[in-house]
């Protein structure tokens, strides 16, 4: 698949995008089980409706999903979400979740474009000061992308995920919004 960043469309996903989002998420869960907290089987069991609240989220409030398309009439090729903490004492923070770019579009700048747009929108959220994420400690490609966009490691959760009989560590990263 050819991806021209000049024609790349990134937009907030809504309820009408649920099925396309869920199908791409399932692809990510199956292809990279150590990169997500939810398993493929868990996702199937819960179904697409588990994402309804996030798909109805508000960029102004700090909870939303973004989707990337090679062009306006092309299928969804990448996703990333932001989930803001709900409690009064933690509302200054939000988590990057569900980052995935389809293998046919990987390595072409789609992930960087998605995350850059997420950070731009996050910076507009009233009271939001910090964006956090976790990344597999051995996922050098993703970690380098996050570092290039200002995220810094502040810890490591040893044995964070247990996938197919193997424990996987996750690096904890954060970026402060200016």
C-alpha positions as CSV (number, residue, x, y, z in Angstrom):
1,X,0.0,0.0,0.0
2,X,1.2,3.4,-0.9
3,X,0.8,6.1,1.7
4,X,1.4,9.7,0.7
5,X,1.6,11.8,3.9
6,X,0.3,14.8,1.9
7,X,-3.0,13.0,1.3
8,X,-3.1,11.3,4.7
9,X,-6.4,12.0,6.5
10,X,-6.5,11.9,10.3
11,X,-9.8,12.5,12.0
12,X,-11.6,11.7,15.2
13,X,-13.5,8.5,15.1
14,X,-17.2,8.3,16.1
15,X,-19.9,5.8,16.6
16,X,-20.3,5.2,12.8
17,X,-16.7,4.1,12.7
18,X,-17.1,1.3,15.3
19,X,-16.9,-1.7,13.0
20,X,-13.9,-0.5,11.0
21,X,-12.2,0.5,14.2
22,X,-12.9,-2.9,15.9
23,X,-11.7,-4.9,12.8
24,X,-8.4,-3.0,12.7
25,X,-8.0,-3.4,16.5
26,X,-8.5,-7.1,16.2
27,X,-5.8,-7.2,13.5
28,X,-3.4,-5.5,15.9
29,X,-4.3,-7.8,18.8
30,X,-3.7,-10.8,16.7
31,X,-0.5,-9.6,15.0
32,X,1.1,-8.1,18.1
33,X,-0.3,-9.8,21.3
34,X,2.5,-8.5,23.5
35,X,1.7,-4.9,22.6
36,X,-1.8,-4.7,24.0
37,X,-3.2,-5.3,27.5
38,X,-6.3,-7.0,26.0
39,X,-6.1,-10.3,24.2
40,X,-7.7,-11.1,20.9
41,X,-10.0,-13.6,22.5
42,X,-11.1,-11.1,25.2
43,X,-11.8,-8.5,22.5
44,X,-13.9,-10.9,20.5
45,X,-15.8,-12.0,23.7
46,X,-16.6,-8.3,24.6
47,X,-17.4,-7.3,21.0
48,X,-17.2,-4.0,19.3
49,X,-19.7,-2.4,21.7
50,X,-16.9,-2.2,24.4
51,X,-15.6,0.9,22.5
52,X,-18.9,2.8,22.3
53,X,-18.1,5.2,25.1
54,X,-14.7,6.1,23.8
55,X,-16.1,6.5,20.2
56,X,-18.6,9.0,21.7
57,X,-15.8,10.8,23.5
58,X,-15.0,14.4,23.3
59,X,-11.6,15.8,22.2
60,X,-12.4,18.8,24.4
61,X,-12.7,16.6,27.4
62,X,-9.6,14.5,26.6
63,X,-11.1,11.2,25.7
64,X,-11.2,10.3,22.0
65,X,-10.0,7.9,19.2
66,X,-8.2,9.1,16.1
67,X,-8.1,7.2,12.8
68,X,-5.8,7.5,9.8
69,X,-6.8,7.0,6.2
70,X,-4.5,7.0,3.2
71,X,-7.1,9.2,1.5
72,X,-10.7,10.3,2.2
73,X,-12.2,7.2,0.5
74,X,-9.6,4.7,1.7
75,X,-10.0,2.1,4.5
76,X,-8.8,2.8,8.1
77,X,-5.0,2.1,8.3
78,X,-4.1,3.4,11.8
79,X,-5.6,4.2,15.2
80,X,-4.7,5.8,18.5
81,X,-6.7,6.8,21.5
82,X,-6.5,9.2,24.4
83,X,-8.2,8.4,27.7
84,X,-8.3,11.1,30.4
85,X,-8.3,10.1,34.0
86,X,-11.7,10.7,35.6
87,X,-10.8,11.4,39.3
88,X,-10.4,15.0,40.5
89,X,-6.8,14.4,41.6
90,X,-5.7,12.8,38.3
91,X,-7.6,14.8,35.7
92,X,-4.4,16.5,34.7
93,X,-3.3,13.2,33.1
94,X,-4.4,11.0,30.2
95,X,-3.2,7.8,28.7
96,X,-2.3,7.0,25.0
97,X,-4.0,3.7,24.2
98,X,-4.5,1.3,21.4
99,X,-1.8,2.7,19.1
100,X,-1.7,0.5,15.9
101,X,-0.8,1.0,12.3
102,X,-1.7,-1.8,9.8
103,X,1.3,-3.7,8.6
104,X,0.8,-2.5,5.0
105,X,1.1,1.1,6.1
106,X,3.8,0.6,8.8
107,X,7.1,2.5,8.4
108,X,5.6,5.3,6.3
109,X,5.0,8.0,9.0
110,X,1.4,7.1,9.8
111,X,2.1,6.4,13.5
112,X,4.1,9.7,13.9
113,X,1.3,11.6,12.2
114,X,-1.4,10.0,14.4
115,X,0.6,10.6,17.6
116,X,1.4,14.2,16.6
117,X,-2.2,14.9,16.0
118,X,-3.1,13.3,19.3
119,X,-0.6,15.5,21.1
120,X,-1.9,18.6,19.3
121,X,-5.5,17.9,20.4
122,X,-4.3,16.9,23.9
123,X,-2.6,20.3,24.3
124,X,-6.0,22.0,23.8
125,X,-7.7,20.1,26.6
126,X,-8.4,22.4,29.5
127,X,-6.4,21.3,32.6
128,X,-4.5,18.4,30.9
129,X,-0.8,18.6,31.7
130,X,0.6,15.1,31.1
131,X,0.2,12.3,28.6
132,X,1.4,8.9,29.6
133,X,1.8,5.6,27.8
134,X,3.3,2.1,28.2
135,X,5.4,0.4,25.5
136,X,6.9,-3.1,25.5
137,X,10.5,-2.8,26.7
138,X,11.8,-4.7,23.7
139,X,9.7,-2.6,21.2
140,X,12.6,-0.4,20.1
141,X,10.8,1.0,17.0
142,X,7.8,2.3,19.0
143,X,9.9,3.6,21.9
144,X,12.1,5.6,19.5
145,X,9.0,7.1,18.0
146,X,7.7,8.1,21.4
147,X,11.0,9.5,22.5
148,X,11.3,11.6,19.2
149,X,7.9,13.2,20.2
150,X,9.1,14.1,23.6
151,X,8.1,11.2,25.8
152,X,10.5,10.1,28.5
153,X,10.8,6.9,30.4
154,X,10.1,7.2,34.1
155,X,9.9,3.5,35.0
156,X,9.5,-0.1,34.0
157,X,6.8,-2.6,35.0
158,X,8.5,-6.0,35.2
159,X,6.4,-8.8,33.9
160,X,3.5,-6.4,33.0
161,X,2.0,-8.8,30.4
162,X,1.9,-12.6,30.3
163,X,1.4,-13.8,26.7
164,X,1.7,-17.4,25.6
165,X,3.7,-18.4,28.6
166,X,6.2,-15.5,28.4
167,X,6.3,-12.4,30.7
168,X,6.9,-9.1,28.9
169,X,8.2,-5.9,30.6
170,X,6.7,-2.5,29.8
171,X,8.4,0.9,29.9
172,X,6.3,3.7,31.4
173,X,6.7,6.9,29.5
174,X,5.3,10.4,30.0
175,X,5.3,13.7,28.1
176,X,4.3,17.1,29.6
177,X,2.2,19.4,27.5
178,X,3.4,22.9,27.1
